[in-house]
Amino acid sequence: MTLRSKKAWPAGIRLAALLIALAMLMASSRAADGPLGPQGETPKRVIAVDYHQWNGKRNKFFREVVGAGRAAEGLRADWQRDLAVVHRTCGFKYIRFHGLLHDEMEVYSEDGQGKPVYNFTHIDALYDAILRIGMKPFVELSFMPQAMASGSKTVFWWKGNITPPKDYAKWEQLIQELVKHLTARYGVDEVKQWRFEVWNEPNLDIFWSGDQAAYFKLYEASARAIKGVSRSYQVGGPSTAGHAWIAEMIRFADQKHVPLDFISTHDYGVKGIGFDADGSQRLFLDPAPSAIVGAVRSVRAQIAVSPMPDLPLHYTEWSSSYSSRDAVHDSYIEAPYILSKLKGVQGYADSMSYWTFTDIFEENGPPPSPFHGGFGLLNAQGLRKPAFYAYHFLNWLGEDELRSSDPNSWASLGGRGARVLFWNFTPPKLDESDQVFFKRDLPARDAGQVRVTITGMAAGEYKMSVYRVGYQINDVYSDYLKLGSPASLSGDQVRELAEKNDGRPVEKIQVQIVAGQPFTRDFPLRENDVYLITLDR
């Protein structure tokens, strides 16, 4: 049979051939741009990553420390269970909390002659559990044992005494005996990895009834006691609210030759008056890009021009709000909020301790409902909030950071492939308080397409997994609102909410990367969405 020229083919066959050729051309175009990328107009936001452009090892400051309420809560089985979860999934290394020396821990008393009696049984049980989980204590030395206190002023329903000691020598002896005991139990090599922080927010009269001079006296006695056991142990402060007393603290330590191994302070991205345990204030999320970020950079600058320019900086509390009754903590907006702030402070802070890992937290009594605006990454039933996934996704990135063209993203090597984490953070324009605004269903608006392009990857087949957090995606709080915000959840409801919000990928497919061609994929984005894309060979 002799083939005729194309011109001689019947019209129907010529049309079929034309359609086949057009399909092949389109397929070729798709392959050139990426294995899956829907093509068309280039999105306004493009995240370009070069597989061969490294920024070096990833800075994992975000997972150094996480916070919790008070020491006595740490003796609970559910608290320890949830701490193990966030250590395993988010990678947190240190845990910090109030009340180690509070009377419910039964550390200090005096006999009939006024002589000190020490009992470290509860501290041993707590620290044994933390070390068994695989974490280490960031030791906050607070509050004042009643038998040593100069007054009766307290904070929280569990009545943490906030007054200076009536005898600073007895305080110093208590700290020294505690540190000696910890050394005998765990060894110098272990304890020298811990950090000792003196008190909590002494610049606020709700946490310290003395003045700045009285705090510096307390700090000096504490540092002397700790260093008296081992010079290798780390001690720091001032653990202030709102990055106060930084220059004064360094000047005091320098002039008085008092040991100071790190600076610690706190900040919250909310507009309000101050401490708010019961949610009675009207609080407003601060929408400014400089919120949190500007403060951290400012403190770093203060340290840099001080007589101790190389001091590490630990933010031992931070979050979107200082109230444990602020629903922003439960909202899906918290996940991109966390990521945007951590991105902005990378390289300026040595740690950022999110306040807190769990809603098992009792500043104003037990949690009043499953979702009440509590600080935790997990609620009291262990349900994973959107905030949890911000840290989980961060921890999932690989060890080596890749350069990304997009400031609201991180990229890394990982799984013999690449991983890209990106987000949209769009703070709402509030004309009403957080406590009103975030207590209702808040659908997300469209934010356009995002194109992820990775050049330089080796040819071959990869498993692509897409993970998301956003409105009604790993958004347990919106699901809770749909249930009518019940005061309690049944066992079946907890299981159903946990399963629906378990972080599983929203998409898993095989993709083929062709030699010399980039991986390209477009993703639909809504306001306050978070994506983690993994490509594993």
C-alpha positions as CSV (number, residue, x, y, z in Angstrom):
1,M,0.0,0.0,0.0
2,T,1.4,3.4,-1.0
3,L,0.8,6.3,1.4
4,R,-0.6,9.4,-0.1
5,S,0.6,12.9,0.7
6,K,-1.2,14.8,3.6
7,K,-2.8,17.0,1.0
8,A,-4.4,14.0,-0.6
9,W,-5.9,12.8,2.7
10,P,-9.7,13.0,3.1
11,A,-10.8,16.1,5.0
12,G,-12.0,14.1,8.1
13,I,-8.6,12.4,8.4
14,R,-6.8,15.8,8.0
15,L,-8.9,17.3,10.8
16,A,-8.2,14.3,13.1
17,A,-4.5,14.6,12.4
18,L,-4.6,18.3,13.1
19,L,-6.3,17.7,16.5
20,I,-3.7,15.0,17.4
21,A,-0.8,17.3,16.5
22,L,-2.4,20.1,18.6
23,A,-2.8,17.8,21.5
24,M,0.9,16.7,21.2
25,L,2.0,20.3,21.1
26,M,0.0,21.2,24.2
27,A,1.4,18.1,26.0
28,S,4.9,19.2,25.0
29,S,4.3,22.7,26.3
30,R,3.1,21.3,29.7
31,A,6.2,19.1,30.0
32,A,8.4,22.0,29.3
33,D,6.8,24.0,32.1
34,G,6.3,21.2,34.5
35,P,4.7,17.8,34.9
36,L,1.4,19.1,36.3
37,G,1.3,22.8,36.0
38,P,-1.9,24.2,34.6
39,Q,-0.7,26.8,32.2
40,G,-2.1,30.1,31.2
41,E,-1.4,33.6,32.5
42,T,1.4,33.6,35.0
43,P,0.1,34.2,38.5
44,K,1.0,37.4,40.3
45,R,2.8,35.4,43.0
46,V,5.6,33.1,41.9
47,I,7.8,31.1,44.3
48,A,11.0,30.3,42.4
49,V,13.4,27.9,44.1
50,D,16.7,26.7,42.7
51,Y,17.7,23.2,43.9
52,H,21.4,24.1,43.7
53,Q,21.2,27.4,45.6
54,W,21.6,26.7,49.3
55,N,21.3,29.1,52.2
56,G,23.1,26.6,54.5
57,K,21.7,24.7,57.4
58,R,18.2,25.7,58.5
59,N,17.9,27.9,61.5
60,K,15.7,25.9,63.9
61,F,15.3,28.6,66.5
62,F,11.5,28.2,66.3
63,R,11.6,24.8,68.0
64,E,14.1,25.5,70.8
65,V,11.5,26.3,73.5
66,V,7.8,26.1,74.0
67,G,5.7,27.2,77.0
68,A,3.2,25.8,79.4
69,G,1.2,27.1,82.3
70,R,2.6,25.9,85.6
71,A,4.7,23.2,87.1
72,A,1.9,21.3,88.9
73,E,0.0,20.9,85.6
74,G,3.0,19.0,84.3
75,L,2.4,16.2,86.8
76,R,-0.8,15.3,84.9
77,A,-0.8,12.3,82.6
78,D,-2.7,14.2,79.8
79,W,-0.2,17.1,80.0
80,Q,2.7,14.7,79.6
81,R,0.9,12.9,76.8
82,D,0.5,16.1,74.8
83,L,4.0,17.3,75.5
84,A,5.2,14.0,74.0
85,V,3.1,14.7,70.9
86,V,4.4,18.2,70.3
87,H,8.0,17.0,70.9
88,R,7.6,14.2,68.4
89,T,5.8,16.2,65.7
90,C,7.0,19.8,66.2
91,G,10.5,19.0,67.5
92,F,10.5,21.3,70.6
93,K,13.5,20.8,72.7
94,Y,12.9,22.8,75.9
95,I,9.8,23.4,78.0
96,R,9.3,26.5,80.3
97,F,6.5,27.1,82.8
98,H,5.7,29.1,86.0
99,G,5.4,28.0,89.6
100,L,8.3,25.6,90.1
101,L,8.8,26.9,93.6
102,H,5.1,27.4,94.4
103,D,3.7,25.8,97.5
104,E,1.7,23.2,95.6
105,M,5.1,21.7,94.6
106,E,5.9,21.5,98.3
107,V,9.5,22.4,97.8
108,Y,10.1,24.7,100.8
109,S,8.9,24.9,104.3
110,E,10.5,25.8,107.7
111,D,10.6,23.9,111.0
112,G,9.5,25.3,114.4
113,Q,12.9,27.1,114.7
114,G,12.6,28.7,111.3
115,K,15.2,26.5,109.7
116,P,14.6,25.6,106.0
117,V,13.2,22.2,105.0
118,Y,13.6,21.2,101.4
119,N,11.6,18.6,99.5
120,F,12.2,18.1,95.7
121,T,10.0,15.0,95.3
122,H,7.5,16.7,92.9
123,I,10.2,18.5,90.9
124,D,12.0,15.1,90.5
125,A,8.8,13.5,89.1
126,L,8.2,16.4,86.7
127,Y,11.7,16.6,85.4
128,D,12.0,12.9,85.1
129,A,8.9,12.9,82.9
130,I,10.2,15.8,80.7
131,L,13.6,14.1,80.2
132,R,11.9,10.8,79.5
133,I,9.9,12.5,76.8
134,G,13.2,13.7,75.3
135,M,13.0,17.3,76.2
136,K,14.9,19.5,78.7
137,P,13.7,22.1,81.2
138,F,14.1,25.8,80.7
139,V,13.9,26.5,84.4
140,E,11.9,29.6,85.4
141,L,12.6,30.3,89.1
142,S,9.2,31.3,90.5
143,F,7.1,32.0,92.5
144,M,7.9,32.7,96.2
145,P,7.3,30.0,98.7
146,Q,4.9,31.4,101.3
147,A,7.2,30.6,104.2
148,M,9.8,32.7,102.6
149,A,7.6,35.5,101.3
150,S,7.7,39.1,102.5
151,G,4.0,39.6,101.8
152,S,0.7,37.9,100.8
153,K,0.2,39.3,97.3
154,T,-0.6,36.6,94.8
155,V,-1.5,36.0,91.2
156,F,-3.9,33.5,89.5
157,W,-6.5,31.4,91.2
158,W,-3.7,29.0,92.4
159,K,-2.2,32.0,94.3
160,G,1.4,32.2,93.1
161,N,3.1,34.6,95.7
162,I,4.7,37.5,93.8
163,T,6.5,39.2,96.7
164,P,10.3,39.4,97.3
165,P,11.8,37.1,99.9
166,K,11.9,38.4,103.4
167,D,15.4,37.0,103.6
168,Y,17.4,37.0,100.4
169,A,20.0,34.7,102.0
170,K,17.4,32.1,102.4
171,W,16.3,32.5,98.8
172,E,19.9,32.1,97.7
173,Q,20.3,29.0,99.8
174,L,17.0,27.5,98.4
175,I,18.3,28.0,94.8
176,Q,21.7,26.6,95.6
177,E,20.2,23.5,97.3
178,L,17.8,23.0,94.3
179,V,20.7,23.2,91.8
180,K,22.9,21.0,93.9
181,H,20.1,18.4,94.0
182,L,19.5,18.6,90.3
183,T,23.2,18.1,89.7
184,A,23.4,15.1,92.0
185,R,20.3,13.6,90.3
186,Y,21.0,14.3,86.6
187,G,24.8,15.2,86.4
188,V,26.7,18.3,85.4
189,D,26.8,17.3,81.7
190,E,23.0,17.2,81.6
191,V,22.2,20.3,83.7
192,K,24.7,22.5,81.9
193,Q,22.5,22.1,78.9
194,W,19.5,23.6,80.7
195,R,18.9,27.3,81.2
196,F,17.9,29.0,84.4
197,E,15.7,32.1,84.1
198,V,15.0,34.3,87.2
199,W,11.3,35.1,87.8
200,N,8.6,36.0,85.3
201,E,7.7,39.5,84.1
202,P,9.0,41.5,87.1
203,N,8.3,44.8,85.4
204,L,4.6,44.1,85.9
205,D,3.2,44.6,89.4
206,I,0.9,41.7,89.0
207,F,3.9,39.4,88.9
208,W,6.4,41.2,91.1
209,S,5.5,43.5,94.0
210,G,9.0,44.8,94.3
211,D,10.7,47.4,92.2
212,Q,13.5,47.0,89.6
213,A,16.2,47.2,92.3
214,A,14.6,44.4,94.2
215,Y,14.5,42.2,91.1
216,F,18.2,42.9,90.4
217,K,18.9,41.8,94.0
218,L,16.9,38.6,93.5
219,Y,18.7,38.0,90.2
220,E,22.1,38.5,91.7
221,A,21.4,36.1,94.6
222,S,20.1,33.5,92.1
223,A,23.0,33.8,89.7
224,R,25.5,33.5,92.6
225,A,23.7,30.4,93.9
226,I,23.6,28.7,90.4
227,K,27.2,29.5,89.5
228,G,28.3,28.4,92.9
229,V,27.3,24.9,91.9
230,S,28.9,25.0,88.5
231,R,30.3,27.9,86.4
232,S,29.1,26.1,83.3
233,Y,25.4,26.5,84.2
234,Q,23.5,29.2,82.2
235,V,21.5,31.9,84.0
236,G,19.7,34.9,82.5
237,G,16.8,37.4,82.6
238,P,15.1,39.8,83.1
239,S,12.1,37.8,81.6
240,T,10.2,41.0,81.2
241,A,6.9,41.7,79.5
242,G,7.1,43.9,76.5
243,H,10.9,43.8,76.1
244,A,11.5,46.1,79.1
245,W,14.6,46.5,81.2
246,I,17.0,45.1,78.5
247,A,19.6,47.9,78.6
248,E,19.3,48.2,82.4
249,M,19.8,44.5,82.9
250,I,22.9,44.4,80.9
251,R,24.3,47.5,82.5
252,F,23.6,46.1,86.0
253,A,25.3,42.8,85.2
254,D,28.3,44.6,83.6
255,Q,28.8,47.1,86.4
256,K,28.2,44.7,89.3
257,H,30.1,41.8,87.6
258,V,27.0,39.6,87.9
259,P,26.9,36.6,85.6
260,L,24.5,37.0,82.7
261,D,24.5,34.3,80.0
262,F,21.4,35.3,78.0
263,I,18.7,37.9,77.7
264,S,15.0,36.9,78.0
265,T,11.9,38.9,77.4
266,H,8.3,38.5,76.1
267,D,6.0,40.0,73.5
268,Y,2.4,39.6,72.2
269,G,0.9,40.9,69.0
270,V,-2.2,42.4,70.4
271,K,-3.4,45.8,71.4
272,G,-4.8,46.0,74.9
273,I,-3.9,47.1,78.4
274,G,-2.0,44.1,79.8
275,F,-2.6,40.9,81.7
276,D,-6.0,39.4,80.9
277,A,-6.7,35.9,82.4
278,D,-10.5,36.0,82.2
279,G,-11.0,37.6,78.8
280,S,-12.7,40.7,80.3
281,Q,-10.7,43.2,78.1
282,R,-11.4,44.3,74.6
283,L,-8.3,43.1,72.7
284,F,-7.4,43.7,69.0
285,L,-4.9,41.7,66.9
286,D,-2.2,44.2,65.8
287,P,-2.2,44.1,62.0
288,A,1.1,45.9,61.6
289,P,3.8,43.9,59.9
290,S,6.2,45.2,62.6
291,A,4.2,43.6,65.4
292,I,6.5,41.2,67.2
293,V,9.1,41.5,64.4
294,G,10.0,45.1,65.2
295,A,10.4,44.5,68.9
296,V,12.6,41.4,68.4
297,R,14.9,43.3,66.1
298,S,15.0,46.3,68.4
299,V,16.0,44.2,71.4
300,R,18.7,42.6,69.3
301,A,20.0,46.0,68.4
302,Q,20.1,47.0,72.1
303,I,22.2,44.0,72.9
304,A,24.5,44.7,69.9
305,V,25.5,48.2,71.2
306,S,25.7,47.0,74.8
307,P,28.8,46.0,76.8
308,M,27.8,42.4,76.2
309,P,27.0,42.4,72.4
310,D,27.1,38.7,71.9
311,L,24.4,37.7,74.5
312,P,21.9,35.2,73.2
313,L,18.3,36.4,73.0
314,H,15.5,34.2,74.1
315,Y,11.9,35.3,73.8
316,T,10.5,33.0,76.5
317,E,6.9,33.9,75.7
318,W,5.2,35.1,72.5
319,S,1.9,34.7,70.7
320,S,-0.8,36.7,68.9
321,S,-2.5,37.6,72.3
322,Y,-1.7,37.6,76.0
323,S,-5.2,36.5,76.9
324,S,-6.1,32.8,77.5
325,R,-9.6,33.8,76.4
326,D,-8.9,35.2,73.0
327,A,-10.4,33.1,70.1
328,V,-7.7,34.2,67.7
329,H,-5.6,31.4,69.2
330,D,-8.1,28.9,67.9
331,S,-8.7,30.4,64.5
332,Y,-7.1,29.3,61.3
333,I,-5.5,32.8,61.0
334,E,-3.1,31.8,63.8
335,A,-1.1,29.4,61.5
336,P,0.0,32.0,58.9
337,Y,0.4,34.5,61.7
338,I,3.0,32.3,63.4
339,L,4.8,31.6,60.2
340,S,4.9,35.3,59.1
341,K,6.3,36.4,62.5
342,L,8.9,33.6,62.7
343,K,10.1,34.4,59.2
344,G,10.5,38.1,60.2
345,V,12.6,37.4,63.3
346,Q,14.8,34.7,61.9
347,G,18.4,35.6,62.6
348,Y,17.5,38.0,65.4
349,A,16.2,35.7,68.2
350,D,17.9,32.5,69.4
351,S,14.6,31.1,70.4
352,M,10.9,32.1,70.3
353,S,8.9,30.2,72.9
354,Y,5.3,30.0,71.8
355,W,2.9,30.4,74.7
356,T,1.7,27.6,75.1
357,F,1.8,24.0,73.8
358,T,-1.5,23.0,75.5
359,D,-4.9,24.3,76.7
360,I,-4.3,22.3,79.9
361,F,-3.6,25.6,81.4
362,E,-5.2,27.1,84.5
363,E,-4.4,30.8,85.1
364,N,-8.1,31.4,85.7
365,G,-9.2,27.8,86.5
366,P,-9.7,24.8,84.3
367,P,-10.6,25.3,80.6
368,P,-14.3,26.3,80.5
369,S,-15.0,24.7,77.1
370,P,-13.2,22.7,74.4
371,F,-12.4,25.9,72.5
372,H,-12.3,29.1,74.6
373,G,-9.4,31.0,73.1
374,G,-6.8,29.1,75.0
375,F,-3.1,29.6,74.3
376,G,-2.4,26.0,73.3
377,L,-1.4,24.4,70.0
378,L,-3.5,21.5,71.3
379,N,-6.8,21.9,73.1
380,A,-7.4,20.2,76.4
381,Q,-8.7,17.0,74.6
382,G,-5.5,16.9,72.5
383,L,-7.2,18.2,69.3
384,R,-4.8,19.9,66.9
385,K,-5.5,23.5,66.2
386,P,-4.3,25.2,63.0
387,A,-1.5,26.8,65.0
388,F,-0.1,23.3,65.7
389,Y,0.3,22.7,62.0
390,A,2.4,25.8,61.6
391,Y,5.1,24.3,63.8
392,H,4.5,20.8,62.5
393,F,5.1,21.9,58.9
394,L,8.1,23.9,59.9
395,N,9.6,20.9,61.6
396,W,8.9,18.8,58.5
397,L,11.2,20.9,56.3
398,G,14.6,19.4,55.7
399,E,18.0,20.2,57.2
400,D,19.3,22.3,54.4
401,E,17.6,25.6,53.4
402,L,17.1,26.5,49.7
403,R,16.8,30.0,48.5
404,S,13.3,31.1,47.6
405,S,12.3,34.2,45.7
406,D,9.3,34.6,47.9
407,P,9.6,36.3,51.4
408,N,6.5,34.4,52.7
409,S,8.0,30.9,52.2
410,W,10.7,28.5,53.2
411,A,12.2,25.9,51.0
412,S,14.6,23.1,51.8
413,L,16.1,19.8,50.6
414,G,14.3,16.8,51.9
415,G,13.4,13.2,51.1
416,R,15.9,13.1,48.2
417,G,13.8,15.9,46.8
418,A,12.5,19.3,47.9
419,R,10.0,20.8,50.3
420,V,8.3,24.2,50.0
421,L,6.3,25.9,52.8
422,F,4.4,29.0,51.9
423,W,1.5,31.0,53.2
424,N,-0.7,34.1,53.0
425,F,-1.2,36.2,56.0
426,T,-3.9,38.8,55.7
427,P,-4.9,40.3,59.1
428,P,-8.5,41.2,59.3
429,K,-9.6,44.8,59.7
430,L,-11.2,44.8,63.1
431,D,-13.9,47.2,64.2
432,E,-14.8,44.9,67.0
433,S,-12.6,43.0,69.6
434,D,-11.0,39.6,69.0
435,Q,-13.4,38.1,71.5
436,V,-16.3,39.0,69.3
437,F,-14.8,38.8,65.8
438,F,-13.2,35.4,66.1
439,K,-16.1,33.7,67.7
440,R,-18.0,33.2,64.5
441,D,-17.6,31.4,61.2
442,L,-15.1,33.4,59.0
443,P,-15.0,32.1,55.4
444,A,-11.7,33.0,53.6
445,R,-11.6,35.2,50.5
446,D,-9.7,34.2,47.3
447,A,-6.1,35.4,47.1
448,G,-5.3,34.2,43.6
449,Q,-3.0,31.5,42.2
450,V,0.5,30.8,43.4
451,R,3.0,29.2,41.1
452,V,5.8,27.1,42.6
453,T,8.7,26.5,40.3
454,I,11.8,24.4,41.3
455,T,14.7,24.3,38.9
456,G,17.6,21.9,38.9
457,M,16.0,18.8,40.3
458,A,17.2,15.5,39.1
459,A,15.1,13.8,36.5
460,G,12.9,11.0,37.7
461,E,9.7,10.1,39.4
462,Y,8.7,11.8,42.6
463,K,5.8,11.4,45.0
464,M,4.2,14.8,45.6
465,S,2.2,15.4,48.7
466,V,0.2,18.5,49.3
467,Y,-0.6,19.5,52.9
468,R,-2.8,22.5,53.8
469,V,-4.2,24.5,56.7
470,G,-6.8,27.1,56.2
471,Y,-10.5,27.8,56.5
472,Q,-12.2,24.3,56.9
473,I,-9.0,22.5,56.2
474,N,-7.3,21.2,59.3
475,D,-9.5,23.9,60.9
476,V,-10.9,22.2,64.0
477,Y,-12.3,25.4,65.5
478,S,-14.6,26.0,62.5
479,D,-15.8,22.5,62.8
480,Y,-16.5,23.1,66.5
481,L,-18.5,26.2,65.7
482,K,-20.6,24.1,63.2
483,L,-21.5,21.9,66.2
484,G,-22.9,24.9,67.9
485,S,-19.9,25.5,70.3
486,P,-20.9,22.9,72.9
487,A,-19.7,23.3,76.4
488,S,-18.3,19.8,76.2
489,L,-17.6,17.1,73.5
490,S,-18.5,13.5,73.6
491,G,-15.9,10.8,73.0
492,D,-17.3,10.2,69.5
493,Q,-17.2,14.0,68.7
494,V,-13.6,14.2,69.8
495,R,-12.6,11.2,67.6
496,E,-14.5,12.6,64.6
497,L,-12.9,16.1,65.0
498,A,-9.4,14.5,65.4
499,E,-9.8,12.3,62.3
500,K,-11.0,15.2,60.2
501,N,-8.2,17.5,61.3
502,D,-5.3,15.0,61.4
503,G,-3.1,16.7,58.9
504,R,-3.2,14.1,56.2
505,P,-2.3,15.3,52.7
506,V,-5.1,16.8,50.6
507,E,-3.4,15.4,47.5
508,K,-0.9,12.7,46.8
509,I,0.3,11.9,43.2
510,Q,3.3,10.7,41.3
511,V,5.0,13.3,39.1
512,Q,7.7,12.9,36.5
513,I,10.4,15.5,36.3
514,V,12.1,15.7,32.9
515,A,15.9,16.3,32.6
516,G,16.6,20.0,32.2
517,Q,13.0,21.1,32.9
518,P,11.7,22.7,36.1
519,F,8.9,21.4,38.3
520,T,6.0,23.8,38.0
521,R,2.7,23.7,39.7
522,D,0.0,26.3,40.3
523,F,-2.0,26.2,43.6
524,P,-5.2,28.0,44.5
525,L,-4.7,30.3,47.5
526,R,-7.1,31.9,49.9
527,E,-6.4,34.5,52.5
528,N,-4.6,32.9,55.5
529,D,-4.0,29.6,53.8
530,V,-0.8,27.6,54.5
531,Y,0.7,25.0,52.1
532,L,3.5,22.5,52.5
533,I,4.5,20.8,49.3
534,T,6.8,17.8,49.5
535,L,8.5,16.1,46.5
536,D,10.2,12.8,47.5
537,R,12.0,10.3,45.3
